[in-house]
Amino acid sequence: MRVALFLTCVNDMLYPDTGRAVVKLLTRLGVEVDFPAGQSCCGQAHYNTGYRHGAEPLARHFSDVFGGYEAIVTPSASCGAMVRELYPRMGERARAEGRGEALARTLAPVAPKTYELTEFLVDVLGVTDVGAHYPHRVTYHPTCHGLRSLGLGDRPRRLLRAVGGLELAELPGAEECCGFGGTFALKNADVSAAMGMDKVRNAESTGAEVLCAADNSCLMHLGGTMSRLRSGVRPVHIAEILASTKEDPAA
């Protein structure tokens, strides 16, 4: 199977090791992975800030770059939700505004074949044991887009439970938002910081060494809180855990 890796802006600029982990993991599972060099922002930041029309050229470009692949895999639940949930909505809004069917037709091919990494592993490849080894106590934070938009459910936990050496600790208040929310963290900084503090304290209460999630944007927010608190917990993307093996362990 030949798939495209949609890395996303945050991962490309700040967390390239997550992208490397996805390639390592999928290649180990027999998947041919391409990284289309023409990829750019999916438009989520524009759309969520109210600049819907400004997001449309980015969405068209996304479809041009990724439209020819069997599947598009991303290590970001929020960007995956942008393509799957909001691209069709953008096409519907353009139609309602009397701008015709062009945008909807352009975006239609990519929405149904865009997958967050864990749902691609479980739903498309049909695997939960990916041959990983990660001898640490880990707790999992289900981010809002993965939980509510994509409906990832227990897929990430099923994958984590199959990792050799990993002890999975349930996170109290797991379904509560971490407080990031993109520009929410800027516009409502005090509330955002308090929510992040609650999430980190809950993670600490599990005795876990690692807090993992399917979105580095949320882990960036929580990692900043952990740093300020000098917490013993560290943030790690789930892709890096699943890519780790006894022969080639993650840090």
Disulfide bonds with the S-S distance in Angstrom:
none
